[in-house]
Amino acid sequence: MSETKEKPKQGRDATGDDRRLNMIEAINDALDVAMGRDDNVVVFGEDAGYFGGVFRCTAGLQEKYGKTRAFDTPISECGIIATAIGMGAYGLRPVPEIQFADYIYPGYDQIISEAARLRYRSAGEFSAPITIRSPFGGGIFGGQTHSQSPESLFTHASGIKTVIPATPYDAKGLLIAAIEDNDPVIFFEPKRIYNGPFDGFFDRPVKNWKSHPDSVVPEGHYAIPLGKARLVTEGEQLTVLTYGTMVHVAKAVMEEKGVEADILDLRTLVPLDIEAVEKSVKKTGKCLIIHEATRTSGFGAELSALVQERSFYHLEAPIERVTGFDTPYPHSLEWAYFPGPVRIGAALDKLLSE
Amino acid sequence: MADRPERTDNKPQLSLHIPEPNYRPGADEVDFSAIEIPEAGAQPRPDEACDPTETHGLCTDLIRVLGEDNRAHGPWDPKLDPDTLREMLHHFSLVRAFDERMFRGQRQGKTSFYMKCTGEEATSISTSMALQQDDMVFPSYRQQGVLIARGYPLLEMINQIYSNSGDKLKGRQLPIMYSSREHSFFSISGNLATQVPQAVGWAMASAIKHDTRIAASWVGEGSTAEGDFHAACTFASVYNAPVILNVINNQWAISSFSGFAGSERATFASRAIGYGLAGLRVDGNDPLACYAAERWAANRARTNSGPTLIEFFTYRAEGHSTSDDPSGYRSAQERDAWPLGDPVVRLKNHLIELGEWDEDRQAEMDLKAAEKVKADTKEAEKNGILGHGMHQPFHTMFEDVFEEEPWHLKEQNAQSQAERDKKYPDGVPH
């Protein structure tokens, strides 16, 4: 894990205000910084080169660093991941992009059987210091094939780290840390909040990052250590464990309902910041877990088990899980599927009535 | 046909083709006469920098150098000096002796598993001799010859096979799944064909960094059916990666004959055509042809002329592994009837024909190889054999999952220690 030694410069824009970026710009900035500092960092994926990615996360990198450091690939997730592993074994720091997390499965074997185990099986002789970036999650009317949250398929495998940012500031710092990390990292980008935070009320006007405090993104290099959660709000009533888009939804619901909660943005699922989880649950005695992924065997199940094992005698109510349903993401019924304010509200009522 | 109405027409009925090898155990008479074996030396040798289309004819031909007369023929003759040929023969001898002893070791319960490469020695030894020592190789599981040709200590190989306290891979890998960074030998995976696109990635990285080293990978013909192989061909072609994709067509993927990987319709070398790769089909039991083809492809890769897919047409003379009984699915006469001979015998006869070798020296070499393997085996056994307690310390189980041990692995490590303390209150008995 890498921690920054440099003090980040606080960027200012032309008007003298703090530099504010949306998550896409922050990710682009992180890649720019990482590539600028280390010429072993290479970025590639479907449409990631000349065009700069369908979400524009790699825009301008080919122009700045050349075609051999930022390039397009064939539509072959297996090939993208496998060649990244080979490049990593050579000594590069590849940052492959999988255009949508829903399409990561053809590369899944290469990730969990090869990248994740290379260090172990070679007893440290070889490793795959790769960072696989991929937009994930729903809320954009992407249907079944552009909305999945497959994080628990990766947290279940040994030897790979899973990182999910929830703000532009974190996206940059965590991505830089992931690229500098010597282990393979899955970096899932919650695409619903690429352009602005989402409060879960789909029928309200879309917000952008402009007024959000976490869209102030310093220039230059800074890294947020992997394995450290972020306390988003503090409160005595309960602990909310969540990540990605759902951090913002949770915050909005707590505010609307006037609930004072410790909202923990986990940021890294593996390694998990168990200390922060335990500390908060022991303080509040109640735990609400929120994620967008399907419920059965989702990461919430692991969180629930850990909380129960470690904090059972501090719990004042059964742990509640708010998740997506165990169905594929339905296109037309997206908002009935999404674990939004109504579902969270019901769980809150249950927890707080105990 | 529950979902279709009853047939009322005379359209031809469809039928499914299930490939079947020509010979099965027992009744079938083995006859390999259908295999086309062109004359040694008759195959053209295009320029190494040629357009891939110039190799199309070689994708269905069979590059051969050593003729029935035990002499080298034609443009593919690599013209190796007798010392190099003797060195090659020495590696052959050592691999045979090693395979023999390790196979027996498995039967004696010293390890769980072993895989011989009998009959295929030239496809790893001769080919790796055609590469530079620091070219990166991504082998599959039957390329022990590469390590031996590169001078990797037999002792380390045996330590790995025994998963003992001397095993540099800390007893984690199945026997024969070696790794040696020092010898530019990539860690072997049990998931087939995964390393082929990884080799392409390594080669791409070497090209990105303007390095001079190339990469080579080995895969069995059966595994060319894996998607990874096709991803590798695509990426190799798209980026003109300095890589050699070696396909070892040894006719059998455990009990499935090569027809199940698609050999009935096209040769494996001809896969190259659709991808725009240079392709060569080589007599895999002809050590000189194996060397020459690999050197041709290496020179091609090294000069940015492009990647090459090589099919080595050979025969797996033994079972797939110690867990396999080939008498259950293929004719016992196949091995003897194989028309391309034995690579060791062919090289030996070539050297004798040149007046550079004789049977006595061969016998002496074989004896010395057997003694060397025996001595190293004894030495390795001092570090333990599988299941006899002399393995890596227990705590190493938790190392190298990540660069640093995270809390959950530290906890599980402590748990593992507590379990042992409970089981052995007076200390672990070894």
Interface residues (C-beta under 8 A of the other chain):
Chain A: M1 V42 T68 R69 T73 P74 S76 C78 G79 A82 T83 A84 I85 G86 M87 G88 A89 Y90 G91 L92 P94 P106 D109 Q110 S113 E114 L118 R119 Y120 R121 S122 A123 G124 E125 F126 S127 S158 G159 K161 D181 N182 D183 G227 V270 P271 L272 I274
Chain B: M136 F138 K168 L169 K170 R172 Q173 M177 S179 S180 R181 F186 S187 S189 N191 T194 V196 P197 Q198 A199 V200 G201 W202 A203 M204 A205 S206 A207 I208 K209 A215 G227 D228 A231 A232 T234 F235 V238 E399 D400 V401 F402 E403 E404 P406 W407 H408
